[in-house]
């Protein structure tokens, strides 16, 4: 579905955007891939690697609605990956996080509606489920904006959906490259925030392929959640450095002990498919949709009342060997 189409990626110079671009170029023949981001150096560096004739690099901020509308002209599909994501930094700079993650989300929606885009997928985070930090709260607001956008599209042939997943192995600022750097520098111990802390684990490639598949599945209004394994942070540290001791340093501001991607409060809206969950919209759209059957013909069923998809109670766990195989390029 991406052959001869124009794809627009906000925050496109990030870990996700680069992997998404790599896979698009490998699997499809897009007319254009537009990378939209703020940092000219990151764009310059990315252009050294991805210099195919279909590539375009636009400087711009999602806070700038007018620039978004100009940049999105003629676009078929949008992936909204731009966000301020560091939990402690968001706690200290709340309004800046709100400007990018909430106001920026609405700007992307407005531009997509104005420019005749066909489909939009916004990337979310586990932290948007029952949020306890500002970053999570802004992403919950963003999720709600993208879901509700399906109700204001009028007669336009456009659909908005959300993809939510947890810790991406090897992404910028995440625990794997952090631990790898400490080990390389000869650290005598690895810092662990809490001995019981768990996280869902997904690779960048798995995340990108999940988003690509959901462009085909989506009807509009869904929050897609992949079924992925969990791992305790103590076990992750042991896998990376079995001989190094661990030091408990305490949970950071706004950090959760376990990740939640499908909250129990949304169990009445949650559908289980073979390899993913769908959280249905809480509101009714003018266009009726049966979310138990997606556009690929896959069928889902309601989960039990009170069901919660939680990294601490997950039924799939990574072994040391499985984790090391997934993380090998970052070690």
NORKAQUI-V57355 format. One line per field, one symbol per residue. ss: DSSP state (H for helix, E for strand, - for the rest). psi: psi as a letter, one per 30 degrees, with the letter a starting at -180 (. if undefined). A space follows every 10 residues. Layout:
BEGIN
ss = ???
psi = ???
END
This chain:
BEGIN
ss = -----EEEEE ----HHHHHH HHHHHHH--- -EEEEEE--H HHHHHHHHH- ----EEEEE- ----HHHHHH H-----EEEE ------HHHH HH-HHHHHHH HHHHHHHHHH HHHHH---EE EEE--HHH-- ---HHHHHHH HHHHHHHHHH H-------EE EEEE--EEE- ----HHHHHH HHHH----EE EE-----EEE EEEHHHHHHH HHHHHHH--- --EEEE---E EEHHHHHHHH ----EEEE-- ---------E EE-HHHHHHE EE---EEEE- ---------- --E-----E- EE------EE ------E--H HHHHHH-HHH -
psi = ffkglkkkjk hfgleeeeee eeeeeeflil ekjjjjlfje eeeeeefeej glffkkjkkl kffjeeeeee fgkgkekkjj fklkfjeeee efieeeeeee feeeeeeeee eeefggkekk kkkalfffji kfleeeeeee eeeeeeefff fgfbgkikkk lkkklbkjkf lkgleefeee eeeeghkflk kkekfgklkk kkleeeeeee eeefeeekfk fljkkljlll kkeeeeeeee iffklkkkfk klkgklelkk fjlefgeffk kklegllkjl kflklekkkj ffjafggkkl lkllkgkkjk ffglgkkkle eeeeeegeff .
END
